């Protein structure tokens, strides 16, 4: 009995805070609107194309891209809109590295990556309602950290933060010339609680990390010892009741 009490008491103390975060996270996840977390309410629908007259063929675009770099293989070949103009977006491997190119749909010529002004315009076209730009930052592999909210995404990218109550930052890839992520206050709360839930304090999504496994075992031991104490205490109380009856 004493052993079970000690195990239950100390393990409960050790994992009690983590249990609190698991509970808080579960409540937040259950009561949250995933569209608000993703920022979908503040994202405009992309404009669809209705006319393909005068478009250059993919062969012409491939030829233009090959003039810049040797193309080992193509990962994706698609069309995107950049500030009311249509471009081919080509992702390809060159020398074992993933690269991207933007080619004009009418000429096939490759254009440079987005500059700061163009990235801001792309973000403003994607975000609704119309809001002032509060801050703009260029994020590169050298400046981003492992805990950044834009982790594991294409770089370089522009982070355009709007002066909106949602606290939204729109991340625009310079090379892909498109909006990659919306990050708002709700998402940041979700991300923090998700980190505490998975106990992966780096990438957030590693469910097999050692710390989580240890705490899950400790939690199981705490629950089992709690049941043992309950039934043993109940048995002891029944005996005492029979003695004094």
Number of C-alpha atoms within 10 A of each C-alpha: 11 8 9 16 15 12 17 23 14 12 19 19 12 14 16 14 11 17 17 13 17 18 14 15 21 15 11 15 14 10 9 13 11 14 11 15 19 16 21 14 12 18 18 13 10 10 9 8 10 6 7 10 8 9 15 17 12 16 10 15 23 17 13 17 21 13 10 10 13 12 18 14 13 15 12 10 15 11 15 20 17 17 12 10 10 18 24 24 24 22 20 22 16 16 12 10 8 13 17 20 24 27 24 18 24 16 15 22 18 19 12 11 17 21 13 18 9 16 28 22 13 23 24 20 19 19 22 14 13 13 13 11 15 12 12 18 12 19 20 13 11 7 9 16 13 11 11 11 17 21 14 10 12 17 18 19 27 24 25 24 23 22 14 16 9 15 15 21 27 28 28 29 23 23 22 23 25 20 20 14 17 25 20 23 16 18 21 14 14 18 16 13 21 21 19 20 23 18 23 18 15 13 15 17 14 14 13 11 12 12 12 17 13 10 17 14 11 18 20 12 17 23 15 14 20 18 14 16 17 12 11 13 13 12 12 11 12 11 12 11 10 8 8 6 6
